[in-house]
Amino acid sequence: METFPFLWIICLLSGELIWGGFAQLVHCNAAEREALLDLKMGLNDSWNRLSSWHGTNCCQWSGIACDNTTGAVLAVDLPNSSGRQPLGGEIRPSLAKLKSLKYLDLSGNKFSGKIPHFFSSLENLQYLNLSFAGFSGAIPPNLGNLSSLQFLDVSSFSSNVDNLEWVSGLVSLKYLNMYSVDLSKVGGEWIEPLNKLPLLSELHLEFCVLSGFIYSISSVNFTSLKVLNLRDNSFKANLPNWFVNISSLVSVDIRNGMLTGRIPLGFGELPNLQSLKLNYNFELSASCFQLFSRSWKKIQVLDLSITELHGRLPALLGNMTSLIQFDLHFNYIEGGIPSSIGKLSNLQYIDLSLNNLTGSLPDSIGQLKNLVELRLNNNLLQGSIPSSIGNLQRLTTLTLASNKLNGALPDSIGLLSELSSLDVSLNKLTGVISEAHFHSLGKLENISLSENSFILNVSSNWVPPFQFIALEMGSCHLGMSFPSWLKSQKQVHVLDFSGAGISGSIPNWFWDMTSSLAILNVSFNSLEGHIPNPFNIISYASVDLSSNQFKGPIPLPNVILLDLSNNQFSGSIPENIGQVMSVLLFLSLSGNKLTGAIPASIGEISLDVLDLSKNNLAGSIPSSIGNCSSLTVLDLQKNNLSGEIPNSIGQITGLQTLHLGNNQLSGKIPSSLQNLSKLETLDFGNNMLTGNLPRWIGEAFPRLRILSLRSNKFSGELPLALSNSSSLQILDLAENQLNGSIPANLSNLKAMTQQQNVNHYLLYGTLFDDHNYQENIYVTINGLGLTYTRTLSLLTSIDMSGNNLSGELPEAITKLVGLEVLNLSRNHISGQIPKSISELRQLLSLDLSGNRLSGPIPQSISSLTFLGNLNVSNNNLSGIIPSTNQMSTFNASSFAGNPGLCGDPLTVKCSNDSNNGGDNYPDGGGKADQTDNGNGFIDKWFYMSIGVGFAAGLLLPYLVFAMKRSWGGVYFAFVDGTAYRLSSEKMKAAARRRNRGAR
């Protein structure tokens, strides 16, 4: 809406001036000519822009305009246009001698110092443009003396104003632009002097660090104000109601202004309002139903995205018939899309993505014949895509991703001849996609069909009518062999065929077309054969070939992400990997058949994630790995690495997860590791490490979630400082030689004192939107080893089994009310089981077997309704076994080896006076069915687990798979697969939020 300077010249000086080159009939004043020559002397003009400034008639000079009668200089027009060197130097006071000057434009140049004070003496000046002219410092208040000024632009990145009172003197001002001028010291009073300018038509105060408003104004004098731009400020306040009393407003832009409170409903009644942008005000709210039930007579552009809009869209939305652009993305809007939306015949752009919209897409959406972009992704929309969508002949962008849409992709999609971007990923769409769907889509460039159940059925000689840039067809069934139709594509940048059911080898012609690829993902297929080494691909590309059957040596393309995990690559990691892959950030070679040592050159790469786990690598960990100062993930578990843990790992101060478990490492834990203050996972389990647990281990890692040191040779007592690990959820010290008592202050483990009922995906290496390192840990529960990944954040566990711990079981440990797994078996713990054990209400597994516990089993233990595994065998317990609730489901092995125990499920009958007069059980009443073989136990738990909800997800594996271990792999593959779909939806939704936010 901003008026161009040329138009201002026409309006201000029409009929008065003659420009240089047309001034043969008038001659300029000699004094003014000398003034201009003096001005030129002070300027640096490396491009000779003022080369015409010579001779006697200054009216003929470039950038000069004169009065067509008197020859007086009326305009000096010296803006810097792109591609030219700006003018520099100083503006000399001789400029003030041009007493008739009405127009002065010095914008875009590179002058220095403050705006000259003598500008205020140009009393006839009507147009002054000093925007980004290089001036800095305080804007002189005496500019307020220019009472004839109608246009003022002092935009600058380095100017400031402490008081705006001088502006009130500009009584003729129609246009004011102070873009990026620092007004932070003005405060909320900035509006008062501006309110004294009744002719003001446009006000631009963007990026001015404005704060606050005045809410009480005696009278609003903005009777001419049409354009109000206050975007990107720091108001941190509610919008005052007097805004909606300015009936002349045509355009309002206060986006990203830190506005709070409610959007005044009166905006919808402003009779001339055509554009309203209040987006990116995170604490600004309104009821959709109330707001959009107003008249909005002339509204054309309405952007309220990334605010706190809530409620349903009213049917009256269809009355906003002038609407062209409608953006409400990233809000809390719910309910359906009203069918009245089809009345918005002028609508060209609509974005309702990232809300909570439900219901189906209305068929009336096909009436929006002028629609160019339709974005409804990341909602809860259901039903099928209406075939009427084929009526949108001007549509270029269709984004319906991350909903719950089902049914087939309508054939009418093929009629959208202008379509360039199609995204229906992450839905429940099914059916066959044929050549007919693409028949007229000659302009299609971006296609995303991933995470649906499509079957692509095209002929082997099909040539797509388009040349795509990005093609994402992950989880779509593309046929058994690699798609031959891909051969016709010449400009592919993004290719995702992950989980597409493709087998066999990749044809040679494909590797000839990878030179333009930025993203290549063919993971989770059955592809085989060798990969060219190296293959031609652009630098900074992302390559994911994981979970296939590729063989041979690992390829070394110079990319930023390389995931070759879960294949059959063999041989050693090349010694020169550090030189060849210099830009690499993410490297996963996990789950292959690699041998040899880790090359020292790995330390030359600025890696973020390094995962070499589950191979056959041998030798020591190279000390050069400490040079990878950007690492957040180092996973070397499940190899044959030996030697000591290098001190240099302590140099990687940004490390968040460190896995060295299941190797043959020896020696002590290096003291340098206490520098890793950001560490969240420390896994050294199943090695041959020795020495005491370091005292600093509970203090150095304030973010530590997982500590696994199991199956080593650690000795000594548990450090008291371990209780300072307030974020710790998994503590596994099993199978060592630890002694002493269990510290009572373990009750201070804060993360275990509360239930973990929200699943947070523990993802690292987040430089990439949808490819991260998934945290994992191997946990042993009731003798069954399980690897937790996507449900890991829900687990809280303490395992100190198989040590030499003694003393009593501290009652304080029962304060860990969020604890789900507690295993203290095979130690020398004495005393009684605390009665307060019933406080551990989330407990799923309790193993106290193989100790020296005595006394009764507390009756209160029956209240642990989630308890699925209990083992107190081989102690000195006595009395009646509690038999109510969960306790009735455990078999005799849970209580064996306690001569003093009696009652079901043991065969030992209790006497009348057992355990202070407990119940008398009849003969045989406690016998278990010897022919049951544990299946009755499974059946009981199967029916009891129905309805348990959250706990059952963790409970069932301990119960069922302990008895039927062959079922475990299938179950956890299902759980991880389901969680993977959910996590990928969340990651891609987050990525879209970032991308949309940057738009």
N, C-alpha and C positions, 0 to 999 in steps of 0.2 A: 504493500500500500504506500510505501515511501515514494515521494515525488522526486523525479529526476531533476538535477540542477538545470538542465537545458530548458525544461518546462518553466522553472522559476524565472529564468532569464526572459522568456517570452512574456510571462505574466507581469513581471516587475518593470521591464524596460521596453515593452512593445511600443513601437512608434517613436522611440527616442534615440536609438543607437544605430551606429554603423560599425560593423566589424572590420578588422584589418583585412585588406584585400578588396574592400568595397568602399574605401574612404577617399576616393579621388577628389571629391568636391568639398571636403572639410579638412581643416588643418588643426592640429591640437595646439593647445596653449604652450608657449615656450617654457614657462616655468614648470608646467606639469611634465613636459618632455624631459627636462633636466632632472626632475624628481625620479622619473622612471629610469633614467640612465644611472643615477646614483643608486637606485634600488638594485639594478643589474650588477653594479660594481661589488655589492656585498654578497652576491650569490655565487655558489659553486655550480657551474653548468657544464659538466663533463660531456654531455651529449649535444652541446650547442643548440639547445632548444630555443635560446633567445638570439639566435644568429640574425634574425630579421630586425632586431632592435638597433637600428642605425638610421641615419638620415633625419630630415627635419619633421616629417609627419608621423608622429607616434601612433596616429589612428590607423596606420597601415601595418603596425607591428602585430606579430602573432600573440594572441591572448589578450589583446587590448580592444576595447569597444568605446566609441565616443558618441557624444550627443550629436545627432545629425544636423543640428542648427548651430550650436555654439562651439562644437569641437571639444568640449570638456570631457575628460576621461570618466566614463561611467562604470566600466567593468575591467577588472584584472582577473583573468581566468587562467591560472597556472597549475591545475591539478596534475598529478603524476598518473599516467595510465600504465597498465601492465606492459612489461617488455622494455620500458625505458628507465634510464638511470634517474633517480629522483634529484631534484634540486636540493642544494644544501646551503650552508653559510648562515648569514644573519639577515633579518628583515630590518633595513635601515629606517630611521624615523622620517626620511624624506617621503615615505609612502603617505604620511599624514597630510602632505601638501595637496593631495588629490581630493579637494574639498567637495567635489560633486560625486565622488565614488559611491555607487549604490551596490555594487556586486564585487565580492572578493572571494576567490576560491584558491586556497593554497594546499588543498588536501593531498594526502599520500606522498608528501615529500619528506625530507630528512633534515629539517632545521633543528637547531639545538636551543636549550635554555627555555625560559618561560614565554608564554604568550606576551608580546610587547604591550605595555600599558598604553602606548599612544594610539592603539586601535580604537580606544574610546572616543578619540577626537573626530572620528569619521562619522559625523552626526547624521549624514544622509544615507548611511549604509543600511541596505534592506536585506542583503544576503551575505552571510559570513560562514564559510566552510573551512574549518581548520582541522578537520578530522584526520587523525593519524598523520599529522604533518611533522612529527618529531618533537613537538613542544612537550615540556614536562613541568612538574611542580604545580603550585596553586594557580588556578584560573583566576585572573585579576577581577575583583568585584566591580571595577569601574566599567566593565562591559555593560553593566546595567544602565549606563548613560545613553546607550544606543536606542533611543525611544522609537526610531523609525524601523528598527530591525524586525523583519518578518521571518527570517530563516536563520537559525543558529545551530551549527554542528561542531562541537568541540570534542568529539569522541577520541579517546586516548587510553593507552594502557599504562601511562605513567603520569597522569594528572590527577589532581584532587581538588575538592571543594569542602571547606569546613562549615560554611554558612551559605544558604541559598537565598538570603533576603534580597541580594542584588538583582535576582531574576525578576522580582516584582516591578522593576523599572522598565522592563521590556514590554511596554503596554501594547505594542503592535504585533507582538510575536505570534506566529501561526504554527511554526515548526521548531521543536527543540529536540536535539539529539545529544545525549551525554554518555553514549555507549562506553562502558568500562571505566568511566571516571570514578574515582574513589569518593563515595559520599558517606562513608561509614560513620563520620563524626557528626553528620547532620541529624541523625536520629529520626524519630517518627514525625518530626516537625517539617519534613521535606515537602509535605503537601500544601502547607499554608501559603508560601509565596507563589506557588504555581496556581493556586486557586484565585489569584488576583489577575490572571491573564485571560480575560473573557474571549479573546479571539483565537486562543490556542486550539489548533486542530489536530496536531500530531505531537505525541509525547513519547520519546524513546529514552528509557533509563535502564537498559539492560546491563547486567553484570556490574552494578554500581555499589554492591555491598549495602544496599538499603536495609533498614531494619525498622519494624514497627509501623503502626499507623496512628493517626489521630481519629478517634471515633466520634468526636462531637465537633461538627462544623456548623456554624450559624446559618450559612447559606452556601450552596454549591454553585459556583460561578462558571463551571466548565460547560457553558451552554453551546460551545462550538466544537467540543472535543469529539473527534471521530476515531482516532487511532490511539490506543493506550498500550504501550509495550513496557512491562516491568519484569520481564523474564529473568531468571537466574539471579535472584537476590536472596537475602537472608531475613525475611520478615519475621518468621517465628511468631506469627500472630494470626488471629482471625481476620477475615475480610470484613471491613466495615460496611454497614448497610447502605451508606450514602453512595457507594459505587453504582448501585442499581437505580439511583435517581438521575444519573447522567443519561438522559434520553437520547442524546445525539450520538452515542457510541455506536460505531460500526464494527470495530475490531478491538478485542481485548486479549492480551497475551501476558499471562503471569505464570507461565510454566516454571517448574523447578524453583519456586519462590519460598519454600519452607512454610507454606501456608498451613494453618490448622483450622479446626472447627468445621462449620457447615458451609456449604456452597449456598449463597443467598438465592432463594428461589426466584427473586425478582429479576435475575438475569433472563429468565424465560419470557418476561413481559416487556423487555426493552424493544421498542418498535422498529429500530433501525439496525439492531445487532445482526451481523452476518457471520462473524468469526469469534469463537470463544475457545481459548486454549489455557487450560488450568492443569495440564498433565504434569506428572512428576512432582506432585505435592502429596507426599506419602501419608500425611495426617489430615488431609482434607476429605470430608465425607459428605454424603447426601443420600437420600432415598431415591432410587431410580424412579419409583412410581410417582412420587411427588414432583420431582424435578422435571420429568419428561411429560407430565400432564399439563404443563404450561403451554402457552400459545406458540412461542418461538416462531414468530411470523416470517422473518426473513433469514433465519439461520441457515448458513451454507456449510460452515466448517465448525465442527464441535469435537474437541479433543479433551477428554477427561480421563485419559489412560493413566495407570499407575497412581491412582488415588485410593480412596476407601469407599467407592460407590457400593451400595448394597441394595438388596431387595430385587423385585421383579421389574421387567420392562413392561410398561402399560400398553394397552392397545392404542391409546392416543398417540403413541409414537408415530403412527402412520400419518398424522396431521402435519408433520414437519416436512412438507413437500418440497421445500427449497434445498433440503439437505444434499450436499455433495460429498463431504468427507465426514465420516462418523467413526470415532476411535474411542473405545471404552476398554481396551485390553488391560489385563492385569488388575482386576478389581475383584469384588466379592458378589457379583451379580448372579442371581439364581433364577430358577424357573425357566419357562420356555421362551423361544423367540416368537413374538406375536405374529400372526399371519398378516396383520396390517402392514408389516414391513414392505409388502409388495407394492404399497402405494407410493413409496419413495422413488418415484420414477427418475429423478435427477441424480440419484446416488451413484457415485463412482468408486468410492473407497469405503469399506466397512471392516472394522477390526474389533471383534468381540472375544478375542482369544484370551486364554489364561483367566477364565472365570469359572463359575460353577453352574453353567447353563445345562438344563436337562431337557428331556423331551426329544422330539424329532425335528428335523429340518423342515420348515413349512414349504409346501409346494409353491406357495406364492413367491418364493425367492426367485423363481424363474421369470418374474415380471420386471425385475430390475435390469432393463435392457441396456442401460448405460454403465452398468457395473464393470469396473476394471480390475479391482482387487477385492477378494473375499477371504477373510482370515477368521476362522472359527476354531482354531486348534486349541488343545489343552482345556477342554471342557468335559462335560459328562453327557454329551449328546448321544442319543440312541437311534435305533431304527435305520432305515436305508437312506442312501443318497437319492433324492428325488430326480427323476428323469428330466424334470423341467429345467434342471441346471444347464441342459444343452441349449436353452434359449438365450443364454448370456453370451451373445456373439462378440462382445467387446472384452470379455474377461481375459486377463493376462496372468493373474495369480489366483490359484485356488488352494487354500491350505485348510485341511480338515483333520490334521494329525492329532493323535493323543486324545481320542474320544472313545465311545463305545459303539460306534457305528457298525452295523452288520449288513448282511446281504451282499449282493454283487455290485461291482462297479458298473454303473449304467452305460449302455452303448452310446448314449447321447453325449458322453464326454468327448467322443470322437468328433463332434460337430464344432467344438470350440477352437476355431481356426487361429485365433489370436493368442491362445494359451501358451505361455512360456514357462510357467512353474506350476507343477502339480504335486501336492503332498497330502497323501491320505494314510501315512504311516501310523503305526501304533493304534490300530483299531481292531475290530473283529470281523473284518471284511473277508469274504470267501468268493469262490467261483472262479470261472475261467476268464482270463484276459486274452483277447485275440487281437489279430491285426486290425479288426474293425474299430477297436477302441482308440487306435492311433491314426486312423485313416486320414483325417484332415489336420492333424497336429504338426504341421510343418515348421512351426516356430517354437516347438517345445524344446527347452534347454535343461530344465531341472525336473527330475522325476524321483519321487520318494514313495515307494509302495511297501517299505519294510514293516516287519512285525504284523503281518496279516497272514492269511492262508490262501493267497492267490495261487492259481496254477497258470503259468504262461503257456499258451498253446499257439505257436506260430510255425510256419513252414520253415524247413531247413534253409531255404534260399530267400527268406524274407529279408528285405532291405528296408529298415525304418525310414519313414518320410522326413525324419528330423535328424539333426546333429546335436546330441545332448552334451551338456557340460558336466552335469552331475546325474548319476543314475544309482539310486539306492533301492535294491530289491532283496534285502536281507529277509530270510525266512519264507520267501516266495519259492514255490517249486518251479525251477527253470528247466527241468529235464535232467537226464542222467549225464549228458556230456556238456562240455563247456560251450556256451552259446556262440554259434558261428555267425549270427547276425551282428555280433559286436564288431566284426571285421570292417564294416562299412563306416564306422565312426572315426572321425579325424581330430576331434578336439576335446577328448575326455579328460576332465580334471578330477572327478570324484567317481569311484566305482565301488559299490558294495554289493557283493553276491554272497554274503555270509549266510550260513545255514540254509542254502538253497538246494540241497540234495544233489549236488554235482559230484561226479566221480570221474576217474580216469586222469589223464595228464592234461596240463595246460598246453595248447598248441603253440608252436614256435612263433606264428604270426602275432600272437598276443604280445610277446616280449618286444616286438618291434614297434608297438604303439604305446608303450608305457612311458615314453619320454615326456609326455605332457601331464602325467598323473601327479596329483598332489595327495590324494588319498586312495589307497588300494586295500580293500578288505574282502578276502575270500575265505575267512575263517569258518570253522565248524562245517566243513564239507568232507568229502572222502577223496580229495585230490591227492595225486601221487606223482612220483617221478622226481627229477632233479630240477633245481632252480638255477638259472644261469648266474654265473658269478664273475663279475658283478652284472646286474642287469641295469639297463638304461632307464633312469628315472630322475626327475628334477630334484635338486637339493631341497631340503626342508620338507620332503614328502613324509607321509605316514603310511607304513606298510604293515598289514596284519595278515599273516598266513597261518595263524595258530589253529590247532585242533584239526589237522589233516593227516596225511600219511606221506609227506614229503621225505625224501631220503637224501643221502649224500652230504657233502660238506656244507656248512652254513654259508649263505651268500652275504656279501658285505656291501650293500648299496649305501651311498652316502645320504642318509635320510635322518629325520629327527626322531622318528618312532619306528622301531622294528620289533615285531612280536612274532616269534617263530615257535612259541611254546607248544607242547603236546603234539610233536611230530616224531619223526624217526631220524632226524639229522644225527650224523655221527662224525667221528674224527675230533680233532682238537680245535679250540678257538684260535684263529690265526694270531701270530705274534704281533702283526702290524695293525691290529684292529683300531688302536688308538690313533694311528695316522690316517687310516682309510676312512674312518667314520667320525670325522672331526666335529660334526654338528649334532651328533646323536644326543638325545635327551632321555629316551625311554628304550631300554633294551631288555627283552624277556626271551631267554633261551630255555626256559624251564621245561622239564618233562621230555627231554630228548635222550640221546645216547652218547653224549659228548664225553670225551676222555681227555687226559692230559692235564696240564696246569692252567691256572688262570693267568693270562699274559700280563706282564708288568705294565704294558702300554695302556691297559685299561684306565690307568690313572691319568692319562692325558685327555680324557673325554669329560666334558662338563655335564655328566649324567644327572638326571633327576631320579630315575628309577633304574636299578640294576637287579635283575632276577635271573640267577643262574641255577636255581634250585632243581632238585630231582634229576640229576645227571650222575655221571661217574667221574667227576672231576677229582683230581688228586693233587698232592703237594700241599704247600702252605699257602695261606692267603697273602698275596703280595702286599708289602707295606705301602706301595705306591697308591693303593686304593684310597689312602687318606688324602690324596690330592684331589679326589672327586668332591670338592667342597660344597657342591650344590646338591648332593644326594639327599633325598628324603626317604628312599627305600633301598635297603641292601638285604637281599634274600639269597643266601648261599646254602640253605638247609638241604638235607638229604643228598649229600655227596660223600666223597671219601677224603675230605680235606683233613690235614693233620698239622702238627706243630702248634704254636701258641697264637692266641688272638693278638694281632699286631697293635701296638700302642697307637699307631697313626690313625686308627679308626676314631679316636677321640678328637681328631681335627675336623671331623665332619659334623659341625655343630648344628646343622639344620636337619640331621637325621631324625626321622619319626618312627620308623619301624626297622628293627635289626633282627634278622633270623640267621642264626648260625647252627641251629639244632641238627641232630642226626648226622654228625660227622665224627671225626676221631681227634678232635682238638684237645689239647692238654694244657697244663699250666694254670695260672691264676687269672682271675678277671682283672684286666689292666686298670690301674687307677685313673688313667686318662679318660676312661669312659664317663666319668662323672661330669665331663664338659658337655655331654649330650643332653642339655636341659629340655629339649623339645621331644625327647623320646617318649613314645606311647606304647611300643611293644618291644620287649627284650626277651628273645628266645634263644637260650643256650642249651636246651634240653638234649639228653642222649649224647653226651660227649664223655670226655675223661678229665674234666676240669677238677681242680683240687683247691684246697685252702678254705679259709673261713669266708662266709658271706661278708662282703665289705660293709662297714658301718654306714658309709655314705649312700648305700643303695636305696634307702628310703627317703633321702633328702635331695638327691641330685636330679631326680626325675619327677617333677611336680605333675606332669601330665600322664604318667605311666598308667596304662590300662591293664596290660598283660605282662606278667613276669613268670617265665617258665624256665626253671633250672633243674628240672627233674632228671633222674638217671645220670648223675655225675658222681663225683667223689667228694663233695663238699662236706666239711666237718665244722665242729664248733657250735655255738649257740646262735639262736635267731637274734639278729640285731634289733634292739628296742626301737630304733629309728624307722624300722619297716612300717610302723603304724602311721608314719607321716605321709604315706602314699595315698593321698585322699581320693585319687581317681582310679585306684586299683580295683579291677573287677575279677581278674583271674590271677590267683596266686598258686603256682604249682612248684612245690619243692620236694616232691615225692622221690623215693628211691635214692637217697643220699645217706650220709653218716652224721646227720645233725643230732645234737644232743641238747640237754637242758630242758627247761619247761617252756610251755607255750605262753608268750607274754600276754598278760591281760589287756594291755593297751591295744591289741589288735582290734578291739572294739571301736577304735578311732578310724578304721578304714571306711571313710565316709561314703564311697560309692556303693558299699555293701550294706549300708544302713537304710537303703531305700530301694524300692522295687524298680527294676529296669523294664518298664512296660512299653517303651517306645523304641522301635528298631531304627537305629542310625547305621547306615551303610558306611563301614570304615574303609573309605577309599583314599588312596594316596596317589601322588603324581598327577595332580589336578591341572597341570598345564594343558591337558587335552580334554575337550568337552565330554566325549563319550568313550574314552579309553583310559582306564585307571588301573592301578594295582589294587586288588581286592585283598584286604587283610585276612589272614587265616591262622588257625592255631589247632594243634592236635591235642585233644583232651581225652583222658581216660576216665570213664565212669562205670563203676561196677565191672571192671575188667574189660570193658568194651571201648576200644579206641575209636574216636570220631573226629573228623576234621570239620571244624566250624568255620563258615565264611560269612554268608549273608545274614545269618541270625546271631552272629557273634556278640553284638552289642547287648543282646538280651541275657546273656549268661553271666552269672556271678558264681565263682567257685573257689574253694580252698582245698588243696590236696597236699597234705604233709605225710602221706602214708609211707611205710617202709623206711623209717628213720629210727633213731634211738631216743626219741623224746620221752620225757618222764614228767613226774609231777601230776597235779590234778588238772582236769579239764576246766579251764576258767569259766565261771558263770558269765563273765562279761562278754564272752564270744556270742552269747545269745542276743546281744544288742544288734547284731548284724542281721536285721530283720529282712533284708533283701536277698540274703544268701540262698542259693538254690542247690548247690552241691557242697557237701562237707565230708571229706575223707581223711580220717586220722588213724586209719587201721595200721596194724603191724608196728606199733610202738610200745612204750612201757608206761602208758598213761594210767594213773590210778584214781581212786576216789569214786564218787558217784556221778551218774548222769544228772546234770542240773534239772530241777523241776521246770525251770524257765525255758527249757528246750522248746516248749510249745510256742514261744515267741517267734521262732523261725518259721513263720507261716508260709513262706514261699519255697520251703525246702522240698526238693524233688528226690534227692538221694542223700542218705546218711549212712556212713560206714565207720563204725567204731570198733570193728572186729580186731581180734588179736592183740588186746591190751590187758590191763589188770583192773578193769573197772569192777566195782562191787555195788551191792545194794540193789534196790528194785529198779525196774524200768518205770519211769514216771507215767502215771495214768494219763497225764496231760498230753502225752505224745500222740494220743488218739485224735487230737484236734488238728493235726497236720494233714489236712485233707488233700494236699497235692503230693504227698510223699509216695513215691512209686518204687523206691528201692531202699530197703533197710537191712543192715547187717550189723548185729551186735554179738556175733558168735565169738566163741573162744575168749571169754572173759570170766569173771567170778560173780556174775549177776545172780540175783535170787528173787524169789517171790512169783506172784502171778503175772503172766504175760497179758498186758492190756488187749482186749479182744473186740473193742468197738470200732466202728468206722474203718479207716484204712487198715488198721492193725489186723483185721480179719482176713486180709488178702495175702499176707506173707506166709511162706511155707516154712517148714521146720529148719531148713538150712540157715535161715536168718538168725536163729536163736541157739543153734547147736553149740556144744562145748561150754555150757553154763550149767553145772550140775545142780545149782540151786533153783533154776527156773522150772515152772510147771504150768500146765494149762495148754490149750490149743495154741499153735498147731503141734506141740510136742506130745509125745505119748505119755509123758509123766503126768500122773493125776495129782491134783492139789488136794491136800487134806483140809478138813473143816477150819482148822486154825492157821492155815498157811497165810503168811503175809497179813498178820493182824486180823484174822477172821475172814479171809476172802471167800469167794463162792466155792462151793464144793462141786466138782465136775464128776459126772458118772464115768465108769470105766469105759475106755475106748472113745470117750467124747472128744479127745484131742487128737485122734489119729488122722493123719493125712491119707488120702487115697493113694496107695502105693502104685496103682496102675495108671495114674494120671500123667506121669512123665512131664509134669509142668504145664501141660496144655490147659488144664483147668485154671491155672494161674493166669495164663494169657487171656483166656475167655473172660475171666472176672474183670481183668483190667481193660479189656476191649470195651465192655459195656459201661464200666464206671467212667471211662475217659470221655464218653460222649457228653458234650456240654461243658466240659471243663474249660475249653477255650484256650486262652493263651498258654496255660501250663501244659496242656496236652501236647503242644507242638514240641516241647522239650522232653515231656514225660514219656511218651510212647516209645521213643528209641531205647530208653533205658530198660523198659519192661519187655517189649516184644523182641527187640533185636538181641537182647541178652540171651534169649531162649532160641531165637531163630535168626542167627547172624547173617544167613544168606539173604535175608530180606533187607538188610541195612543199606546196601549199596543202591538198590532200587529206590528206596524211600528217600534217601538223601539226595539222589539225583533229581527226583521229582521236586523236593522242597527247593533245592538250589535253582532248578529250572524256573519254577514259579517266581521265586525271589528275583531271578535275573531279569525276567520280563518287567517286573515292577520297578526294579532299580534302573533299568535302561530307560523306562518311561520317565522316571524322576530326573535322571541325568540329562536326557534330551530336552525335557521341559525346562530345566535350569539353563541349558545352553541356549535355548530359544529366548529365555528371558534376557540373558545377557546380550544376545544379538539384537533383540528388539529394542533393548534399552540403548544400544549404541546407535540405533537407526536415526 
